[in-house]
Amino acid sequence: MLQSLELFAGAGGLALGTELAGFHAVAAVERDKWACETLKENRDRGHPLVKDLRVMSGDVRNLDYSSLPEGIDLVSGGPPCQPFSIGGKHRAHRDERDMFSAFADVVSKVRPRAFLIENVKGLTRSTFSNYLQYIELRMSMPDIAMRIDETWVDHLRRLEKEATSIGDKGLRYNVVRELFNAADFGAPQKRERVFIVGFREDQDAHFAFPDPTHSFDALLRDQWVTGDYWERHSVAKKSRPAQPARMKSRIERVRGLNDNFSLPWRTVRDALYGLPEPRRDGKNTSGVLDHKLQPGARVYKGHTGSPIDLPAKALKAGDHGVPGGENMLVRPDGSVRYFTVRESARLQTFPDGYVFHGAWSETMRQLGNAVPVVLAQAVASEVAQHLLSAQAKEIAQRAVH
């Protein structure tokens, strides 16, 4: 069995994805109290994906390595993304929440066969191009830590010299990076995340990121060419919205193509299928976990919610999301309401049996910071496949010799 260590685990989106991909987490490290309670509650409830999970509450910089087993195959995690997110202050390395160096230090100590980092799209902005280069070099040479009073720029220059030098370079990883839209992998949400993957140099793993499985063109075909989407949801013709005029030429192009399509993007309507409408009085009598209406949703400039027949906008966390009104459902008649926690969990592709600990604003913060489970699974599955392939090659070579 492939073993993994999860850092900055949050509510568990990446951990669930790696588990579904074939890894078994020996531990999940998270310092946020409420996120830890979410992980522990699901473990104690016996959720099959986390029922044996060891939750380590605390800062990854204080991790007790002696308590971890040897032979960890993967270290994965999403270092806090606030320094790079649109809603953050854009301070990058000057932000105390920048934990990429802490992640590299863990990799240096644990020496896994591979690592997987996910983060927000903002990390790839041109403003941070030099720092992104630094992160990738830092992760490729995790043993070369920053010295006391050394700036990240000085550290980058030292890493560049090490990368181009000859001789024994110590622990090294081959690092690749890719930006993905979660909607392209079956999440009912347009959420872009960057993944950085590294394989230890002694691993014969010719890695390639996964190809998308879903597309907007296929959704357009499903809605406006075949009409299967509306039939599937029992939406009568008189109740269907008008074909968007701005999509006319694209729909005509899709109409002329053959049937060799990817799967259609999943929409908010797809995600909410089978869930009862939450009660206006805020009571949850449906028996569905975490499905309670939060009042007060309203539309204003820059916060307009997610139309029901498209993938949702990216869920947001904190004061730029929940009170700001962006995490809302927009009905066909234009009226809005907040997504319930369960609906938001579906948008992030968490299983229905997975619960979230804390008040509504707190659980929405956890969900807004999470990576969609299906996207994590898609990337982690490729990592697992290449690790197993490299392992098989190594066993075969030993057998020959």
Long-range contacts (C-beta under 8 A, 24 or more apart in sequence): 2-73, 2-74, 2-384, 2-387, 2-388, 3-69, 3-71, 3-72, 3-73, 3-74, 4-72, 4-73, 4-74, 4-75, 4-76, 5-29, 5-68, 5-72, 5-74, 5-75, 5-76, 5-106, 5-110, 5-112, 6-76, 6-77, 7-60, 7-75, 7-76, 7-77, 7-79, 7-102, 7-103, 7-106, 8-60, 8-77, 8-78, 8-79, 8-80, 8-99, 8-103, 9-35, 9-39, 9-55, 9-77, 10-35, 10-78, 10-366, 10-369, 10-370, 11-35, 11-38, 11-39, 11-350, 11-356, 11-366, 11-367, 11-369, 11-370, 12-38, 12-39, 12-42, 12-50, 12-350, 12-354, 12-370, 13-348, 13-350, 13-370, 13-371, 13-372, 13-373, 13-376, 14-76, 14-77, 14-78, 14-116, 14-118, 14-370, 14-371, 14-376, 14-380, 15-39, 15-49, 15-50, 15-53, 15-76, 16-49, 16-50, 16-350, 16-351, 16-354, 16-373, 16-376, 16-377, 17-371, 17-373, 17-374, 17-375, 17-376, 17-377, 17-378, 17-379, 17-380, 18-74, 18-76, 18-116, 18-376, 18-377, 18-380, 19-49, 19-50, 20-49, 20-373, 20-377, 20-380, 20-381, 21-376, 21-377, 21-380, 21-381, 21-383, 21-384, 22-380, 22-381, 22-384, 22-388, 23-73, 23-74, 23-76, 23-380, 23-384, 24-52, 25-53, 25-54, 26-54, 26-68, 26-69, 26-72, 27-53, 27-54, 27-55, 27-56, 27-67, 27-68, 28-53, 28-54, 28-55, 28-56, 29-56, 29-58, 29-60, 29-63, 29-77, 30-55, 30-56, 30-57, 31-57, 31-58, 31-59, 31-60, 33-57, 34-357, 34-358, 34-362, 34-363, 34-365, 34-366, 35-366, 37-357, 37-358, 38-355, 38-356, 38-357, 38-358, 38-363, 38-366, 41-355, 41-357, 42-354, 42-355, 45-353, 45-355, 47-351, 47-353, 47-354, 49-351, 49-354, 59-102, 60-99, 60-102, 60-103, 60-106, 61-102, 61-105, 63-106, 63-109, 65-109, 65-110, 68-110, 72-110, 72-112, 73-112, 73-113, 73-114, 73-387, 74-112, 74-113, 74-114, 74-115, 74-116, 74-380, 74-383, 74-384, 74-387, 75-103, 75-106, 75-107, 75-110, 75-112, 75-114, 75-115, 75-116, 76-115, 76-116, 76-117, 76-118, 76-380, 77-103, 77-116, 77-117, 77-118, 78-117, 78-118, 78-119, 78-369, 78-371, 79-103, 79-117, 79-119, 81-119, 81-120, 81-122, 81-123, 81-369, 84-119, 84-120, 84-122, 84-123, 84-125, 84-128, 85-120, 85-122, 86-120, 86-122, 86-320, 87-316, 87-317, 87-318, 87-320, 87-321, 88-122, 90-122, 90-127, 92-128, 92-131, 93-131, 93-134, 93-152, 100-135, 100-138, 100-139, 101-138, 101-145, 101-146, 103-139, 104-138, 104-139, 104-142, 104-145, 105-142, 105-145, 107-139, 107-142, 107-173, 107-198, 108-142, 108-143, 108-145, 108-171, 111-171, 111-200, 112-200, 113-199, 113-200, 113-203, 113-387, 113-390, 114-173, 114-197, 114-198, 114-199, 114-200, 114-203, 114-205, 114-383, 114-386, 114-387, 115-139, 115-173, 115-197, 115-198, 116-195, 116-196, 116-197, 116-379, 116-380, 116-383, 117-195, 117-196, 117-197, 118-193, 118-194, 118-195, 118-196, 118-371, 118-376, 118-379, 119-193, 119-194, 119-196, 120-192, 120-193, 120-194, 121-179, 121-192, 121-193, 121-194, 123-194, 124-179, 124-194, 130-156, 132-177, 134-159, 135-196, 136-175, 136-177, 136-196, 137-163, 139-173, 139-175, 139-196, 139-198, 140-172, 140-173, 140-174, 140-175, 140-198, 141-169, 141-170, 141-171, 141-172, 141-173, 142-171, 142-173, 143-170, 143-171, 144-170, 171-200, 172-200, 172-201, 173-198, 173-199, 173-200, 173-201, 174-198, 174-199, 174-201, 174-207, 176-207, 176-209, 178-209, 180-209, 180-212, 180-375, 180-379, 181-212, 182-371, 182-372, 182-374, 182-375, 183-214, 183-216, 183-265, 183-266, 183-311, 184-212, 184-213, 184-214, 184-215, 184-265, 185-210, 185-212, 185-213, 185-214, 185-372, 185-374, 185-375, 185-378, 186-213, 186-214, 186-263, 186-266, 186-349, 186-374, 187-266, 187-311, 187-347, 187-348, 187-349, 187-372, 187-374, 187-375, 188-265, 188-266, 188-267, 188-268, 188-270, 188-271, 188-311, 188-312, 188-346, 188-347, 188-349, 189-271, 189-311, 189-312, 189-313, 189-314, 189-315, 189-347, 189-348, 189-372, 190-310, 190-311, 190-312, 190-313, 190-314, 191-314, 191-315, 191-372, 191-375, 192-314, 193-371, 193-372, 193-375, 195-379, 197-379, 197-383, 199-386, 199-387, 199-390, 203-386, 203-387, 203-390, 204-389, 204-390, 204-393, 204-394, 205-386, 205-387, 205-389, 205-390, 206-386, 207-382, 207-383, 207-386, 208-382, 209-379, 209-382, 210-378, 210-379, 210-381, 210-382, 212-262, 213-262, 213-263, 213-378, 214-262, 214-263, 214-264, 214-265, 214-266, 215-261, 215-262, 215-263, 215-264, 215-265, 216-265, 217-250, 217-254, 217-257, 217-261, 217-262, 218-261, 218-262, 218-263, 218-264, 218-265, 219-264, 219-265, 219-267, 219-310, 220-247, 220-250, 220-251, 220-254, 221-254, 221-255, 221-257, 221-261, 221-264, 222-264, 223-309, 224-251, 224-254, 225-251, 225-254, 225-255, 229-264, 229-267, 229-309, 233-269, 233-273, 239-332, 241-309, 241-332, 265-310, 265-311, 266-311, 267-308, 267-309, 267-310, 267-311, 268-306, 268-307, 268-308, 268-309, 268-310, 268-311, 268-312, 268-329, 268-347, 269-308, 269-309, 271-312, 271-343, 271-346, 271-347, 272-308, 272-329, 272-343, 272-346, 275-342, 275-343, 275-346, 278-337, 278-340, 288-342, 288-352, 289-342, 289-352, 289-353, 289-355, 290-340, 290-341, 290-342, 290-345, 290-355, 290-356, 290-363, 291-340, 291-341, 291-342, 291-343, 292-340, 292-341, 292-360, 293-337, 293-338, 293-340, 294-338, 294-340, 294-360, 295-338, 296-338, 297-325, 297-328, 297-336, 297-337, 297-338, 298-325, 298-336, 299-325, 299-328, 299-336, 300-325, 303-328, 304-328, 304-330, 305-329, 305-330, 305-336, 306-330, 308-332, 312-339, 312-347, 315-339, 315-344, 315-347, 315-348, 315-364, 315-367, 315-368, 316-368, 317-364, 317-365, 317-366, 317-367, 317-368, 317-369, 318-365, 318-368, 321-364, 321-365, 321-368, 322-360, 322-361, 322-364, 322-365, 322-368, 323-361, 327-364, 327-368, 341-367, 347-372, 348-372, 348-373, 349-373, 349-374, 349-375
